[in-house]
Amino acid sequence: MIQEQTRLIMDASLIGWKASLQADGKLLSAPVLQCDTFNTGSTVPLPGRADHGLECELAFLIDTSLPPRPSHGYTRSDVAPHVSGVMPAFEMLSSRLADAFRSPQAHLVADNLGNGGVVLGVPSYAWHDRSLAAIGITLSLDGQVILSKHCTHPAGDPFDVLVALANHLSERKLELRAGQFVIAGSYTPAQKVRRGSKIVASFDGFQSITLSIAAEDELLASAPASGWNLTLGARA
């Protein structure tokens, strides 16, 4: 698999997954590497990170591993006990392909589905009794609201995407591991950002998440994955 070979060449740790359910029920997935994962409040360069904008998503935090199940697949009730918290997240988009997101699907998968990095907010641990199929989101760019609406998830419920990913990996003798996270598709269209900007997203029921885009291309990210720390959140 090209994704895995690329990870090995980079000698990078896998810390999460990006997953998306297509209209035909097919699941697309890509690993998220530790070097591409950031805390809320981070500053990142635009090129190679968010050239194609960013999306507002939720990330599921895996508390205990889901190993391959040869006899039967995982169900929602099987997966739920393995998830501890849910975090607001930005997915940054940066395609390395000549035709970007108009490229053939196989090329998109090889390019890690255009993932330029993930920014994780503070986890909420009181999510089990709420529906995640729709959520109110307000998105601001440099203090100006550019989106404020009740957003629905394209898969209906992002938790269904998580279950599909668990089965997708299980079929390939892989597992979702404790400490990993899964982003499961965007509630919002990709939003273009610019150098020197600050982006703030408020998801109903979650603490706000922020991201700054460096004014200069040469500026390195201020808080890479090694700085991602779940102590940012407190159990509620």
Short mmCIF file of the C-alpha atoms (twelve columns), coordinates in Angstrom:
data_MODEL
# 
_entry.id   MODEL 
# 
loop_
_atom_site.group_PDB 
_atom_site.id 
_atom_site.type_symbol 
_atom_site.label_atom_id 
_atom_site.label_alt_id 
_atom_site.label_comp_id 
_atom_site.label_asym_id 
_atom_site.label_seq_id 
_atom_site.Cartn_x 
_atom_site.Cartn_y 
_atom_site.Cartn_z 
_atom_site.pdbx_PDB_model_num 
ATOM 1   C CA . MET A 1   0.000   0.000   0.000   1 
ATOM 2   C CA . ILE A 2   1.390   3.380   -1.041  1 
ATOM 3   C CA . GLN A 3   0.184   5.101   2.120   1 
ATOM 4   C CA . GLU A 4   2.066   2.678   4.358   1 
ATOM 5   C CA . GLN A 5   5.197   2.727   2.220   1 
ATOM 6   C CA . THR A 6   5.235   6.509   2.373   1 
ATOM 7   C CA . ARG A 7   4.870   6.430   6.160   1 
ATOM 8   C CA . LEU A 8   7.761   3.992   6.455   1 
ATOM 9   C CA . ILE A 9   9.981   6.088   4.197   1 
ATOM 10  C CA . MET A 10  9.188   9.146   6.318   1 
ATOM 11  C CA . ASP A 11  9.777   7.124   9.507   1 
ATOM 12  C CA . ALA A 12  6.614   8.756   10.861  1 
ATOM 13  C CA . SER A 13  4.284   7.504   13.582  1 
ATOM 14  C CA . LEU A 14  0.637   6.857   12.791  1 
ATOM 15  C CA . ILE A 15  -1.503  8.719   15.317  1 
ATOM 16  C CA . GLY A 16  -4.913  8.799   13.686  1 
ATOM 17  C CA . TRP A 17  -7.104  8.173   10.653  1 
ATOM 18  C CA . LYS A 18  -9.107  10.180  8.168   1 
ATOM 19  C CA . ALA A 19  -12.206 8.354   6.925   1 
ATOM 20  C CA . SER A 20  -15.016 9.200   4.537   1 
ATOM 21  C CA . LEU A 21  -18.108 7.251   3.436   1 
ATOM 22  C CA . GLN A 22  -18.971 7.749   -0.223  1 
ATOM 23  C CA . ALA A 23  -22.504 7.884   -1.625  1 
ATOM 24  C CA . ASP A 24  -22.125 4.298   -2.870  1 
ATOM 25  C CA . GLY A 25  -21.216 3.108   0.628   1 
ATOM 26  C CA . LYS A 26  -17.507 2.737   -0.162  1 
ATOM 27  C CA . LEU A 27  -15.132 3.860   2.567   1 
ATOM 28  C CA . LEU A 28  -12.032 5.899   1.787   1 
ATOM 29  C CA . SER A 29  -9.369  6.217   4.457   1 
ATOM 30  C CA . ALA A 30  -5.919  7.634   5.036   1 
ATOM 31  C CA . PRO A 31  -3.511  7.606   7.977   1 
ATOM 32  C CA . VAL A 32  -2.853  10.805  9.897   1 
ATOM 33  C CA . LEU A 33  0.759   11.088  10.978  1 
ATOM 34  C CA . GLN A 34  2.069   12.464  14.245  1 
ATOM 35  C CA . CYS A 35  4.053   15.135  12.420  1 
ATOM 36  C CA . ASP A 36  0.800   16.383  10.860  1 
ATOM 37  C CA . THR A 37  -1.217  16.693  14.084  1 
ATOM 38  C CA . PHE A 38  -1.494  19.935  16.048  1 
ATOM 39  C CA . ASN A 39  -3.074  21.399  19.161  1 
ATOM 40  C CA . THR A 40  -5.741  24.064  19.092  1 
ATOM 41  C CA . GLY A 41  -3.956  27.422  19.173  1 
ATOM 42  C CA . SER A 42  -1.166  26.297  16.848  1 
ATOM 43  C CA . THR A 43  0.372   28.392  14.080  1 
ATOM 44  C CA . VAL A 44  1.122   26.662  10.776  1 
ATOM 45  C CA . PRO A 45  2.428   27.803  7.387   1 
ATOM 46  C CA . LEU A 46  -0.070  28.016  4.536   1 
ATOM 47  C CA . PRO A 47  1.915   26.151  1.833   1 
ATOM 48  C CA . GLY A 48  1.843   22.408  2.286   1 
ATOM 49  C CA . ARG A 49  -0.778  22.654  5.019   1 
ATOM 50  C CA . ALA A 50  -3.876  24.611  4.072   1 
ATOM 51  C CA . ASP A 51  -3.364  25.608  0.437   1 
ATOM 52  C CA . HIS A 52  -6.819  24.234  -0.361  1 
ATOM 53  C CA . GLY A 53  -8.518  25.489  2.785   1 
ATOM 54  C CA . LEU A 54  -9.804  23.765  5.882   1 
ATOM 55  C CA . GLU A 55  -12.889 21.889  7.037   1 
ATOM 56  C CA . CYS A 56  -14.714 21.598  10.363  1 
ATOM 57  C CA . GLU A 57  -14.963 18.039  11.672  1 
ATOM 58  C CA . LEU A 58  -15.283 15.994  14.837  1 
ATOM 59  C CA . ALA A 59  -12.588 13.575  15.954  1 
ATOM 60  C CA . PHE A 60  -13.280 10.410  17.941  1 
ATOM 61  C CA . LEU A 61  -10.653 9.486   20.515  1 
ATOM 62  C CA . ILE A 62  -9.999  5.736   20.769  1 
ATOM 63  C CA . ASP A 63  -9.622  4.665   24.392  1 
ATOM 64  C CA . THR A 64  -9.067  0.909   23.946  1 
ATOM 65  C CA . SER A 65  -7.957  -0.909  20.801  1 
ATOM 66  C CA . LEU A 66  -10.328 -2.582  18.332  1 
ATOM 67  C CA . PRO A 67  -8.423  -5.638  17.039  1 
ATOM 68  C CA . PRO A 68  -9.345  -7.516  13.857  1 
ATOM 69  C CA . ARG A 69  -12.506 -9.623  14.175  1 
ATOM 70  C CA . PRO A 70  -12.363 -12.613 11.801  1 
ATOM 71  C CA . SER A 71  -15.819 -14.007 12.660  1 
ATOM 72  C CA . HIS A 72  -18.036 -10.961 12.280  1 
ATOM 73  C CA . GLY A 73  -17.812 -7.226  11.905  1 
ATOM 74  C CA . TYR A 74  -18.130 -4.472  14.472  1 
ATOM 75  C CA . THR A 75  -21.476 -2.842  15.211  1 
ATOM 76  C CA . ARG A 76  -22.201 0.559   16.761  1 
ATOM 77  C CA . SER A 77  -22.738 -1.020  20.162  1 
ATOM 78  C CA . ASP A 78  -19.414 -2.859  19.825  1 
ATOM 79  C CA . VAL A 79  -17.446 0.286   18.990  1 
ATOM 80  C CA . ALA A 80  -18.992 2.772   21.440  1 
ATOM 81  C CA . PRO A 81  -17.259 1.404   24.586  1 
ATOM 82  C CA . HIS A 82  -13.890 1.862   22.868  1 
ATOM 83  C CA . VAL A 83  -14.387 5.612   22.375  1 
ATOM 84  C CA . SER A 84  -13.677 7.935   25.283  1 
ATOM 85  C CA . GLY A 85  -14.039 11.457  23.955  1 
ATOM 86  C CA . VAL A 86  -14.998 13.557  20.964  1 
ATOM 87  C CA . MET A 87  -13.010 16.630  19.914  1 
ATOM 88  C CA . PRO A 88  -13.724 19.486  17.521  1 
ATOM 89  C CA . ALA A 89  -11.152 19.481  14.745  1 
ATOM 90  C CA . PHE A 90  -9.910  21.337  11.705  1 
ATOM 91  C CA . GLU A 91  -8.729  19.268  8.784   1 
ATOM 92  C CA . MET A 92  -6.289  21.239  6.650   1 
ATOM 93  C CA . LEU A 93  -6.328  20.432  2.950   1 
ATOM 94  C CA . SER A 94  -3.247  20.401  0.735   1 
ATOM 95  C CA . SER A 95  -3.216  18.224  -2.352  1 
ATOM 96  C CA . ARG A 96  0.125   17.360  -3.930  1 
ATOM 97  C CA . LEU A 97  -1.486  16.243  -7.193  1 
ATOM 98  C CA . ALA A 98  -1.440  18.248  -10.420 1 
ATOM 99  C CA . ASP A 99  -5.241  18.087  -10.703 1 
ATOM 100 C CA . ALA A 100 -5.714  18.360  -6.930  1 
ATOM 101 C CA . PHE A 101 -9.097  17.036  -5.804  1 
ATOM 102 C CA . ARG A 102 -10.231 16.466  -9.395  1 
ATOM 103 C CA . SER A 103 -7.706  13.618  -9.649  1 
ATOM 104 C CA . PRO A 104 -8.736  9.943   -10.021 1 
ATOM 105 C CA . GLN A 105 -9.798  8.308   -6.781  1 
ATOM 106 C CA . ALA A 106 -6.786  5.970   -6.666  1 
ATOM 107 C CA . HIS A 107 -4.474  8.988   -6.898  1 
ATOM 108 C CA . LEU A 108 -6.372  10.784  -4.139  1 
ATOM 109 C CA . VAL A 109 -5.998  7.778   -1.841  1 
ATOM 110 C CA . ALA A 110 -2.264  7.565   -2.600  1 
ATOM 111 C CA . ASP A 111 -2.028  11.262  -1.686  1 
ATOM 112 C CA . ASN A 112 -3.606  10.584  1.740   1 
ATOM 113 C CA . LEU A 113 -6.833  12.163  0.481   1 
ATOM 114 C CA . GLY A 114 -5.200  15.586  0.385   1 
ATOM 115 C CA . ASN A 115 -4.676  15.734  4.141   1 
ATOM 116 C CA . GLY A 116 -2.433  18.650  5.072   1 
ATOM 117 C CA . GLY A 117 -2.764  18.108  8.795   1 
ATOM 118 C CA . VAL A 118 -5.286  17.966  11.626  1 
ATOM 119 C CA . VAL A 119 -5.813  20.454  14.450  1 
ATOM 120 C CA . LEU A 120 -7.458  18.951  17.542  1 
ATOM 121 C CA . GLY A 121 -9.491  20.793  20.130  1 
ATOM 122 C CA . VAL A 122 -10.362 19.971  23.739  1 
ATOM 123 C CA . PRO A 123 -12.129 16.602  24.167  1 
ATOM 124 C CA . SER A 124 -15.645 16.286  25.526  1 
ATOM 125 C CA . TYR A 125 -16.368 13.073  27.367  1 
ATOM 126 C CA . ALA A 126 -20.112 13.657  27.682  1 
ATOM 127 C CA . TRP A 127 -21.149 12.835  24.136  1 
ATOM 128 C CA . HIS A 128 -22.761 9.381   24.257  1 
ATOM 129 C CA . ASP A 129 -26.335 10.629  24.687  1 
ATOM 130 C CA . ARG A 130 -26.262 13.340  22.030  1 
ATOM 131 C CA . SER A 131 -26.830 13.101  18.300  1 
ATOM 132 C CA . LEU A 132 -23.858 14.090  16.156  1 
ATOM 133 C CA . ALA A 133 -25.771 13.947  12.866  1 
ATOM 134 C CA . ALA A 134 -26.169 17.720  12.976  1 
ATOM 135 C CA . ILE A 135 -24.449 20.406  14.989  1 
ATOM 136 C CA . GLY A 136 -24.386 24.182  15.158  1 
ATOM 137 C CA . ILE A 137 -21.070 25.653  13.976  1 
ATOM 138 C CA . THR A 138 -19.890 29.259  13.887  1 
ATOM 139 C CA . LEU A 139 -16.666 29.897  11.978  1 
ATOM 140 C CA . SER A 140 -14.801 33.193  12.157  1 
ATOM 141 C CA . LEU A 141 -11.868 34.480  10.128  1 
ATOM 142 C CA . ASP A 142 -9.970  37.407  11.670  1 
ATOM 143 C CA . GLY A 143 -12.941 38.218  13.884  1 
ATOM 144 C CA . GLN A 144 -15.469 38.189  11.040  1 
ATOM 145 C CA . VAL A 145 -18.108 35.454  11.004  1 
ATOM 146 C CA . ILE A 146 -17.950 33.648  7.652   1 
ATOM 147 C CA . LEU A 147 -20.267 30.768  8.528   1 
ATOM 148 C CA . SER A 148 -22.897 30.268  11.207  1 
ATOM 149 C CA . LYS A 149 -25.458 27.536  10.751  1 
ATOM 150 C CA . HIS A 150 -26.804 24.195  11.864  1 
ATOM 151 C CA . CYS A 151 -24.659 21.811  9.816   1 
ATOM 152 C CA . THR A 152 -25.553 18.233  8.914   1 
ATOM 153 C CA . HIS A 153 -23.015 15.484  8.415   1 
ATOM 154 C CA . PRO A 154 -22.792 14.067  4.856   1 
ATOM 155 C CA . ALA A 155 -22.865 10.468  6.160   1 
ATOM 156 C CA . GLY A 156 -25.852 11.125  8.405   1 
ATOM 157 C CA . ASP A 157 -23.947 10.285  11.577  1 
ATOM 158 C CA . PRO A 158 -20.146 10.484  11.766  1 
ATOM 159 C CA . PHE A 159 -20.144 7.592   14.225  1 
ATOM 160 C CA . ASP A 160 -21.246 5.326   11.351  1 
ATOM 161 C CA . VAL A 161 -18.037 6.315   9.549   1 
ATOM 162 C CA . LEU A 162 -16.000 5.288   12.581  1 
ATOM 163 C CA . VAL A 163 -17.713 1.878   12.661  1 
ATOM 164 C CA . ALA A 164 -17.094 1.438   8.930   1 
ATOM 165 C CA . LEU A 165 -13.406 2.281   9.421   1 
ATOM 166 C CA . ALA A 166 -13.086 -0.257  12.253  1 
ATOM 167 C CA . ASN A 167 -14.457 -2.946  9.926   1 
ATOM 168 C CA . HIS A 168 -12.398 -1.713  6.975   1 
ATOM 169 C CA . LEU A 169 -9.189  -2.054  8.997   1 
ATOM 170 C CA . SER A 170 -10.284 -5.364  10.529  1 
ATOM 171 C CA . GLU A 171 -10.752 -6.870  7.073   1 
ATOM 172 C CA . ARG A 172 -7.130  -5.946  6.362   1 
ATOM 173 C CA . LYS A 173 -5.852  -7.418  9.660   1 
ATOM 174 C CA . LEU A 174 -5.287  -3.937  11.049  1 
ATOM 175 C CA . GLU A 175 -6.704  -2.285  14.131  1 
ATOM 176 C CA . LEU A 176 -7.711  1.023   15.598  1 
ATOM 177 C CA . ARG A 177 -5.342  1.445   18.516  1 
ATOM 178 C CA . ALA A 178 -5.740  3.048   21.906  1 
ATOM 179 C CA . GLY A 179 -4.671  6.693   21.794  1 
ATOM 180 C CA . GLN A 180 -5.459  7.155   18.098  1 
ATOM 181 C CA . PHE A 181 -8.170  9.468   16.809  1 
ATOM 182 C CA . VAL A 182 -10.466 9.362   13.780  1 
ATOM 183 C CA . ILE A 183 -11.817 12.329  11.842  1 
ATOM 184 C CA . ALA A 184 -14.917 11.198  10.013  1 
ATOM 185 C CA . GLY A 185 -15.881 13.782  7.404   1 
ATOM 186 C CA . SER A 186 -16.613 17.492  7.270   1 
ATOM 187 C CA . TYR A 187 -19.762 19.286  8.359   1 
ATOM 188 C CA . THR A 188 -18.744 22.304  6.280   1 
ATOM 189 C CA . PRO A 189 -17.461 23.020  2.776   1 
ATOM 190 C CA . ALA A 190 -13.746 23.761  2.558   1 
ATOM 191 C CA . GLN A 191 -13.069 27.325  3.669   1 
ATOM 192 C CA . LYS A 192 -10.201 29.220  2.085   1 
ATOM 193 C CA . VAL A 193 -7.744  30.854  4.476   1 
ATOM 194 C CA . ARG A 194 -4.924  33.339  3.997   1 
ATOM 195 C CA . ARG A 195 -1.526  34.106  5.461   1 
ATOM 196 C CA . GLY A 196 -1.544  35.926  8.774   1 
ATOM 197 C CA . SER A 197 -5.119  34.956  9.615   1 
ATOM 198 C CA . LYS A 198 -6.677  33.504  12.743  1 
ATOM 199 C CA . ILE A 199 -9.523  31.026  12.416  1 
ATOM 200 C CA . VAL A 200 -11.910 30.225  15.274  1 
ATOM 201 C CA . ALA A 201 -14.646 27.574  15.170  1 
ATOM 202 C CA . SER A 202 -17.309 27.122  17.821  1 
ATOM 203 C CA . PHE A 203 -19.158 23.793  17.782  1 
ATOM 204 C CA . ASP A 204 -22.294 23.660  19.941  1 
ATOM 205 C CA . GLY A 205 -21.459 21.785  23.145  1 
ATOM 206 C CA . PHE A 206 -17.671 21.952  22.675  1 
ATOM 207 C CA . GLN A 207 -14.913 24.399  23.540  1 
ATOM 208 C CA . SER A 208 -13.840 26.606  20.648  1 
ATOM 209 C CA . ILE A 209 -10.925 25.577  18.464  1 
ATOM 210 C CA . THR A 210 -8.417  28.039  16.994  1 
ATOM 211 C CA . LEU A 211 -5.735  28.030  14.332  1 
ATOM 212 C CA . SER A 212 -3.398  30.741  13.070  1 
ATOM 213 C CA . ILE A 213 -1.828  30.827  9.615   1 
ATOM 214 C CA . ALA A 214 1.726   32.116  9.627   1 
ATOM 215 C CA . ALA A 215 2.283   35.482  7.973   1 
ATOM 216 C CA . GLU A 216 5.526   34.221  6.429   1 
ATOM 217 C CA . ASP A 217 6.003   30.910  4.604   1 
ATOM 218 C CA . GLU A 218 9.299   30.308  6.376   1 
ATOM 219 C CA . LEU A 219 7.730   30.186  9.837   1 
ATOM 220 C CA . LEU A 220 7.657   26.663  11.192  1 
ATOM 221 C CA . ALA A 221 4.596   25.249  12.925  1 
ATOM 222 C CA . SER A 222 4.634   26.296  16.556  1 
ATOM 223 C CA . ALA A 223 3.015   23.195  18.036  1 
ATOM 224 C CA . PRO A 224 3.636   19.969  16.133  1 
ATOM 225 C CA . ALA A 225 2.186   16.587  16.978  1 
ATOM 226 C CA . SER A 226 4.676   15.948  19.717  1 
ATOM 227 C CA . GLY A 227 2.981   18.829  21.503  1 
ATOM 228 C CA . TRP A 228 -0.542  17.432  21.110  1 
ATOM 229 C CA . ASN A 229 -1.636  16.757  24.652  1 
ATOM 230 C CA . LEU A 230 -4.962  15.440  25.873  1 
ATOM 231 C CA . THR A 231 -4.404  17.208  29.189  1 
ATOM 232 C CA . LEU A 232 -5.734  20.227  27.313  1 
ATOM 233 C CA . GLY A 233 -9.126  18.719  28.032  1 
ATOM 234 C CA . ALA A 234 -10.793 17.722  31.247  1 
ATOM 235 C CA . ARG A 235 -13.362 15.020  31.718  1 
ATOM 236 C CA . ALA A 236 -16.861 16.422  31.972  1 
# 
